C-alpha cells in the first residue's frame, strides 16, 4: 500500500509548503513540507531558501520513509483512508514515537476503534489538536463516504492547491500555509471543497495556477 493522492493532498495541507526556513510550533527549524534536520539534508536554518522543484523532491524523499514505516507496521488489510491518516500522524510525531504508540499497539491488537481514539492522545502542543481531530476523522471515515466519486477517481475535476500537487507532477506547486480547519466546517467538507467538480475537463488542463 502507498499514500493515496487524497492522503498526500491532506498531508501537504496539514504541514504547509514553504520555500524559506521557519520555526514550527515547537521552535524547530523547518522548510518545505515539514522537513526538519532529523529527516536528513538539507538542514533548515535561518535564511535558507529552496526552489519549488527542490521542495517537491525533498518531500517525495521524506514521505516515503514514513510510508514504509507505516506499511511495515500495520495490518495488511488496513483500508486506504486509515493508512493515509497514520502516515500523516507518523510524519508529524516521528517514526520512533509512532512505533511505540498506543495507536499502533491497539491496531495490532485488532481494536481499530481504540486505535482511532489513541490518535487524539497526541495533543501537545494545543495547536496540534485540530490536526489530530482531522487525522482521527480520516482514519474512521472511508473515502467512499466522505468524498464525491469524481474526487476519489481523480478524473474530470478541477482542483485548488494543495491538491494540484498530486494530480500534476510536472508543475511545482505554490507556497501553501498550514491549514487549520475551523470546527464549524469540519475536515471532510473542507477537503471535499478543495476539489471543484466540473464534467468533461481533464484535471491536468485545469491545474495551471490553481487557487
Secondary structure, 3 states (H helix, E strand, C coil): CCCCHHHHHHHHHHHCEEEEEEECCCCCEEEECCECHHHCCCCCCCCCECCHHHHHHHHHHHHHHHHHHHHHHCCCCCCHHHHHHHHHHHHHHCHHHHHCCHHHHHHHCCCHHHHHHHHCCCCCCHHHHHHHHHHHHHHHCCHHHHCCHHHHHCCCEEECCCCHHHHCCCCCCCCECCCCCCCCCCHHHHHHHCEEECCCCCHHHHCCCCC
